[in-house]
């Protein structure tokens, strides 16, 4: 699966990252994710792999809440062990 995004903050951090608190980091991660999501949808991808990590689960919850609101998503599932396990979500677009 080539269409994936790693939302770990150290992978996507903005220039002013030293001044962001945890809530602001989550907001930034979700902005990056939404941009990725809409680009994938516009490119008519069949599925996307979201690497959110396992941590405290706040980013995973936010990603799942967003995906559950999207009418063009047919299914979301956790990654299999060889895909990253619980630190990954796979989402499928309706065809």
Residue pairs with C-beta under 8 A, 6 or more apart in sequence:
1 47
1 48
1 49
1 90
3 40
3 43
3 45
3 47
3 48
3 49
4 48
4 49
4 50
4 51
5 32
5 33
5 36
5 48
5 49
5 50
5 51
6 12
6 51
7 29
7 32
7 33
7 50
7 51
7 52
7 53
7 59
7 63
8 51
8 53
9 17
9 25
9 28
9 29
12 28
12 29
12 32
14 20
14 28
17 25
20 28
26 58
26 59
26 62
29 59
29 62
30 59
30 62
30 63
30 66
33 50
33 63
33 66
34 66
36 48
37 48
37 66
37 67
37 70
40 48
40 93
41 72
41 93
44 93
45 93
46 92
46 93
46 95
47 90
47 91
47 92
47 93
48 90
48 91
48 93
49 79
49 83
49 84
49 88
49 89
49 90
50 63
50 88
50 89
50 90
50 91
51 84
51 87
51 88
52 59
52 60
52 63
52 87
52 88
52 89
53 59
53 60
53 87
54 60
54 85
54 86
54 87
60 89
63 89
64 76
64 89
67 73
67 76
67 89
67 91
68 76
71 94
72 93
72 94
73 91
73 92
73 93
73 94
74 92
74 93
74 94
74 95
75 91
75 92
76 89
76 90
76 91
76 92
77 89
77 90
78 85
78 86
78 88
78 89
78 90
79 85
79 86
79 87
79 88
79 89
79 90
83 90
